[in-house]
Amino acid sequence: MRTMADVARHAGVSVATVSHVLNATRPVRPATRDAVLRAIDELGYIHNTLARSLVTSRTHSVGLAVSAISNPYFTEILQGVEAEALATGYGLLIADPHDDPAHELSVVRMLHERRVDGVIIAPSAEPSALLAYLDRADIPVVFLDRLVDEAEEPAYDQVCADGVAPVRELVGHLAALGHRRIAMVAGLAGLSTTTERIDGYRQGLDAAGLPFDPALLAHGHSAAEGARHATERLLASPARPTAVIAANNAMTIGALQALRDADLRIPEDVALVSFDDFEWADLFSPSLTAVRQPSRDLGGLALRLLLERLDAPERPAQTVRLPCTLVHRTSCGCPPDAVGLPG
């Protein structure tokens, strides 16, 4: 059986350097790291992570609990977490809480039982049982995408995209195009992302001098089917909206279905814009105006914060919000030659 000393000789480095590469205990120059990894591959060396975990009380693995992993937004977040984990020598265990508080608690308990060093969680709308468990078990945690603590000095590390300013900008852009009845299909009640995007919607209306009409705010429960029904209700109102903001990518699909079922043209009859960009948004006809979230950056930052927490358990918790980008296409009513221009 090959040893760490064999790897060191093959790579022309010290045993300590091999250890630093394998255990991510100290930065190693990229060329040296590549030489060590190449030697490991050529020799077929297998690192005994179990023995290391018994000595260090760390498994160098982290848990990631996010719902709807098939959602392109969370898929990109996963890619960001995974890339950072690979770069730092950590393994990743993934679970889907299905946005259900009871299942959320179950999967986080399962990750804890597998002795992950910490967890990254996109929490449900009712995380109280989860928070109580995390506090009792003293598990290092970073909350991702959805905040659980909006105090000035939070108790937990949290990473999310800015949900207020981008929606305010969307409303302002639609108002500048002449829309006066701007509707919003909002997400699941209780989520911080839903609250922030509604705040942005109302701020945008106020800035544009438009009154807030409760009849133009419908909840699509963060899902395509819910958004389809919500949009149908909006379209059935006596004063139909001339523009609809869908507050996530799944709900954009539902809103689009409702508009197509009603034989309404986008944007001639009703403009449609989205919070969440799609890889295929350019392929829609018309192409979709959307807020692009820094998904991969959110995932990578969440893992870095978790590793910082592992190294410095007593440091103050922090909430980090990353800015989004408004991508102008044509579903808002902008002419093709204005696509990409700032609002």
Secondary structure as GFF3:
##gff-version 3
##sequence-region A 1 343
A	DSSP	alpha_helix	4	11	.	.	.	ID=ss1
A	DSSP	alpha_helix	15	23	.	.	.	ID=ss2
A	DSSP	alpha_helix	30	43	.	.	.	ID=ss3
A	DSSP	alpha_helix	49	56	.	.	.	ID=ss4
A	DSSP	beta_strand	61	65	.	.	.	ID=ss5
A	DSSP	alpha_helix	72	88	.	.	.	ID=ss6
A	DSSP	beta_strand	91	95	.	.	.	ID=ss7
A	DSSP	alpha_helix	101	113	.	.	.	ID=ss8
A	DSSP	beta_strand	118	121	.	.	.	ID=ss9
A	DSSP	alpha_helix	128	137	.	.	.	ID=ss10
A	DSSP	beta_strand	141	144	.	.	.	ID=ss11
A	DSSP	beta_strand	157	161	.	.	.	ID=ss12
A	DSSP	alpha_helix	165	176	.	.	.	ID=ss13
A	DSSP	beta_strand	182	186	.	.	.	ID=ss14
A	DSSP	alpha_helix	192	207	.	.	.	ID=ss15
A	DSSP	three_ten_helix	214	216	.	.	.	ID=ss16
A	DSSP	beta_strand	217	219	.	.	.	ID=ss17
A	DSSP	alpha_helix	224	235	.	.	.	ID=ss18
A	DSSP	beta_strand	243	246	.	.	.	ID=ss19
A	DSSP	alpha_helix	249	261	.	.	.	ID=ss20
A	DSSP	beta_strand	271	275	.	.	.	ID=ss21
A	DSSP	three_ten_helix	281	283	.	.	.	ID=ss22
A	DSSP	beta_strand	289	292	.	.	.	ID=ss23
A	DSSP	alpha_helix	295	311	.	.	.	ID=ss24
A	DSSP	beta_strand	319	322	.	.	.	ID=ss25
A	DSSP	beta_strand	325	327	.	.	.	ID=ss26
A	DSSP	three_ten_helix	336	338	.	.	.	ID=ss27
###
